[in-house]
Amino acid sequence: MQETPLCLRVGTFPPFSMSDSNRTDSTNPSTFILLGIPGLEMAHVWISIPFCTMYIIAILGNFTILFIVKTEPSLHEPMYYFLCMLAVTDLILCTSILPKTLSIFWFNSREIDFNACLTQLYFLHCFLVTESGIFVAMAFDRYVAICDPLRHSTILTNSVVSKTGLAMVVRGGILVLPYLLLARIWPYCRTNIIPNTHCEHMAVVKLACADIRISRYYGLFVVFCVIGVDVFFITVSYTQILRVIFSLPTKNARLKTFGTCGSHLCVILAFYVSALFSSLTYRFGDNVAQHFHVLMSNVYLLMPPTLNPIIYGARTKEIRRRLLHLFNHKGT
């Protein structure tokens, strides 16, 4: 019987080498090996400090948003319900990758089961698509609140809000399902080493010893379909919002109305610009240093969950007031 290659044995993970990357064994791996950040292995412990800090901020910040909205009846409105959906999505996103990433940095625990890798891949991309959909719903909420305020409560009822949130999750699940199905059927006979901190779609399928053009093309379709369609609807909503804002009679009224949308615009720009950059770099950035791309992909996944509660907490008067009230109450 042929001996199982060293890199496929459970519990062993030799250092990455070019000979590993050129292996052409005909067996599929039961596990993958996550390298972390290639070329920066000696700095993993130091890199883990900002990563861990961002994760703690994301967990505390998003749970704080959820707690404040739940305990404050005056915040039981569509805008804050969508904000809670965003907080839950951010918690799932960062938790799907950070624990494993930190275990690589701290304990050199690089091995991940094949099924666990595909599960991480699915949840990661599913909730990225879901987050994009929530941004569209939030833009529509602001559009109705500013352009047709008298009908806001009748258009965006609690039932509509909950169905919208469910629809965004279902959309993400359906669009990303082919990622999972295709990744499962490809034969992985070259290597089981992934030069990343997590199981990203293209990082996984690039290891297949088959023609993966279907995965490439479908991945591009999802990226441009989701980003293109969602950004289109967001742009239409904010075009109408800005038209109404600039038609207001006084400067103070314009600034006050625009202030309710400023935080949303900041979060949207950070999310879509980084998403597009990371996705296109992975597919076409052959000349980009690998460690730079891996760092950017991690920052792209960590920044929104970290910044969203800070931006909304700092710029949303009702949340800021409630948060200060909680601190003052504990101080007394």
TAKA-V866494 format. One record per residue. N is the residue number from 0. RES is the residue in one letter. NEAR is the number of other C-alpha atoms within 12 Angstrom. Layout:
# TAKA-V866494
n=N res=RES near=NEAR
n=N res=RES near=NEAR
This chain:
# TAKA-V866494
n=0 res=M near=3
n=1 res=Q near=8
n=2 res=E near=10
n=3 res=T near=16
n=4 res=P near=24
n=5 res=L near=22
n=6 res=C near=35
n=7 res=L near=32
n=8 res=R near=21
n=9 res=V near=22
n=10 res=G near=18
n=11 res=T near=21
n=12 res=F near=28
n=13 res=P near=23
n=14 res=P near=23
n=15 res=F near=25
n=16 res=S near=17
n=17 res=M near=11
n=18 res=S near=14
n=19 res=D near=25
n=20 res=S near=24
n=21 res=N near=16
n=22 res=R near=24
n=23 res=T near=21
n=24 res=D near=24
n=25 res=S near=20
n=26 res=T near=23
n=27 res=N near=28
n=28 res=P near=35
n=29 res=S near=28
n=30 res=T near=31
n=31 res=F near=40
n=32 res=I near=43
n=33 res=L near=41
n=34 res=L near=38
n=35 res=G near=44
n=36 res=I near=35
n=37 res=P near=27
n=38 res=G near=21
n=39 res=L near=23
n=40 res=E near=25
n=41 res=M near=17
n=42 res=A near=17
n=43 res=H near=28
n=44 res=V near=22
n=45 res=W near=16
n=46 res=I near=25
n=47 res=S near=31
n=48 res=I near=17
n=49 res=P near=22
n=50 res=F near=35
n=51 res=C near=30
n=52 res=T near=20
n=53 res=M near=33
n=54 res=Y near=35
n=55 res=I near=25
n=56 res=I near=27
n=57 res=A near=36
n=58 res=I near=32
n=59 res=L near=24
n=60 res=G near=34
n=61 res=N near=37
n=62 res=F near=30
n=63 res=T near=32
n=64 res=I near=41
n=65 res=L near=31
n=66 res=F near=25
n=67 res=I near=32
n=68 res=V near=30
n=69 res=K near=20
n=70 res=T near=16
n=71 res=E near=21
n=72 res=P near=15
n=73 res=S near=17
n=74 res=L near=26
n=75 res=H near=24
n=76 res=E near=29
n=77 res=P near=35
n=78 res=M near=38
n=79 res=Y near=34
n=80 res=Y near=35
n=81 res=F near=41
n=82 res=L near=45
n=83 res=C near=36
n=84 res=M near=37
n=85 res=L near=45
n=86 res=A near=40
n=87 res=V near=34
n=88 res=T near=40
n=89 res=D near=46
n=90 res=L near=40
n=91 res=I near=32
n=92 res=L near=38
n=93 res=C near=40
n=94 res=T near=30
n=95 res=S near=34
n=96 res=I near=39
n=97 res=L near=37
n=98 res=P near=25
n=99 res=K near=33
n=100 res=T near=39
n=101 res=L near=34
n=102 res=S near=25
n=103 res=I near=32
n=104 res=F near=32
n=105 res=W near=24
n=106 res=F near=16
n=107 res=N near=27
n=108 res=S near=25
n=109 res=R near=39
n=110 res=E near=37
n=111 res=I near=37
n=112 res=D near=26
n=113 res=F near=28
n=114 res=N near=20
n=115 res=A near=23
n=116 res=C near=38
n=117 res=L near=36
n=118 res=T near=27
n=119 res=Q near=34
n=120 res=L near=37
n=121 res=Y near=37
n=122 res=F near=37
n=123 res=L near=38
n=124 res=H near=43
n=125 res=C near=38
n=126 res=F near=39
n=127 res=L near=45
n=128 res=V near=41
n=129 res=T near=40
n=130 res=E near=48
n=131 res=S near=44
n=132 res=G near=41
n=133 res=I near=47
n=134 res=F near=49
n=135 res=V near=39
n=136 res=A near=38
n=137 res=M near=41
n=138 res=A near=39
n=139 res=F near=37
n=140 res=D near=39
n=141 res=R near=40
n=142 res=Y near=36
n=143 res=V near=26
n=144 res=A near=30
n=145 res=I near=33
n=146 res=C near=26
n=147 res=D near=19
n=148 res=P near=17
n=149 res=L near=12
n=150 res=R near=15
n=151 res=H near=23
n=152 res=S near=20
n=153 res=T near=18
n=154 res=I near=19
n=155 res=L near=30
n=156 res=T near=19
n=157 res=N near=20
n=158 res=S near=16
n=159 res=V near=21
n=160 res=V near=31
n=161 res=S near=21
n=162 res=K near=21
n=163 res=T near=28
n=164 res=G near=34
n=165 res=L near=21
n=166 res=A near=21
n=167 res=M near=33
n=168 res=V near=29
n=169 res=V near=20
n=170 res=R near=27
n=171 res=G near=32
n=172 res=G near=27
n=173 res=I near=22
n=174 res=L near=29
n=175 res=V near=36
n=176 res=L near=29
n=177 res=P near=27
n=178 res=Y near=40
n=179 res=L near=35
n=180 res=L near=21
n=181 res=L near=30
n=182 res=A near=39
n=183 res=R near=28
n=184 res=I near=19
n=185 res=W near=27
n=186 res=P near=26
n=187 res=Y near=33
n=188 res=C near=28
n=189 res=R near=31
n=190 res=T near=39
n=191 res=N near=49
n=192 res=I near=46
n=193 res=I near=41
n=194 res=P near=38
n=195 res=N near=40
n=196 res=T near=50
n=197 res=H near=48
n=198 res=C near=48
n=199 res=E near=39
n=200 res=H near=43
n=201 res=M near=36
n=202 res=A near=38
n=203 res=V near=42
n=204 res=V near=39
n=205 res=K near=32
n=206 res=L near=34
n=207 res=A near=34
n=208 res=C near=26
n=209 res=A near=20
n=210 res=D near=18
n=211 res=I near=25
n=212 res=R near=19
n=213 res=I near=20
n=214 res=S near=31
n=215 res=R near=27
n=216 res=Y near=19
n=217 res=Y near=24
n=218 res=G near=32
n=219 res=L near=27
n=220 res=F near=21
n=221 res=V near=32
n=222 res=V near=32
n=223 res=F near=21
n=224 res=C near=22
n=225 res=V near=35
n=226 res=I near=33
n=227 res=G near=22
n=228 res=V near=20
n=229 res=D near=30
n=230 res=V near=31
n=231 res=F near=22
n=232 res=F near=24
n=233 res=I near=33
n=234 res=T near=23
n=235 res=V near=19
n=236 res=S near=29
n=237 res=Y near=33
n=238 res=T near=21
n=239 res=Q near=23
n=240 res=I near=33
n=241 res=L near=26
n=242 res=R near=18
n=243 res=V near=24
n=244 res=I near=27
n=245 res=F near=22
n=246 res=S near=17
n=247 res=L near=19
n=248 res=P near=12
n=249 res=T near=12
n=250 res=K near=13
n=251 res=N near=13
n=252 res=A near=17
n=253 res=R near=22
n=254 res=L near=18
n=255 res=K near=19
n=256 res=T near=27
n=257 res=F near=27
n=258 res=G near=24
n=259 res=T near=31
n=260 res=C near=34
n=261 res=G near=25
n=262 res=S near=29
n=263 res=H near=40
n=264 res=L near=31
n=265 res=C near=22
n=266 res=V near=32
n=267 res=I near=34
n=268 res=L near=25
n=269 res=A near=27
n=270 res=F near=35
n=271 res=Y near=34
n=272 res=V near=20
n=273 res=S near=25
n=274 res=A near=33
n=275 res=L near=28
n=276 res=F near=24
n=277 res=S near=28
n=278 res=S near=33
n=279 res=L near=23
n=280 res=T near=24
n=281 res=Y near=33
n=282 res=R near=26
n=283 res=F near=16
n=284 res=G near=16
n=285 res=D near=12
n=286 res=N near=12
n=287 res=V near=18
n=288 res=A near=18
n=289 res=Q near=25
n=290 res=H near=24
n=291 res=F near=23
n=292 res=H near=32
n=293 res=V near=34
n=294 res=L near=32
n=295 res=M near=28
n=296 res=S near=34
n=297 res=N near=39
n=298 res=V near=31
n=299 res=Y near=31
n=300 res=L near=42
n=301 res=L near=39
n=302 res=M near=35
n=303 res=P near=43
n=304 res=P near=44
n=305 res=T near=38
n=306 res=L near=35
n=307 res=N near=44
n=308 res=P near=39
n=309 res=I near=31
n=310 res=I near=31
n=311 res=Y near=36
n=312 res=G near=31
n=313 res=A near=24
n=314 res=R near=25
n=315 res=T near=27
n=316 res=K near=18
n=317 res=E near=25
n=318 res=I near=34
n=319 res=R near=23
n=320 res=R near=19
n=321 res=R near=26
n=322 res=L near=28
n=323 res=L near=17
n=324 res=H near=16
n=325 res=L near=18
n=326 res=F near=14
n=327 res=N near=11
n=328 res=H near=10
n=329 res=K near=9
n=330 res=G near=8
n=331 res=T near=7
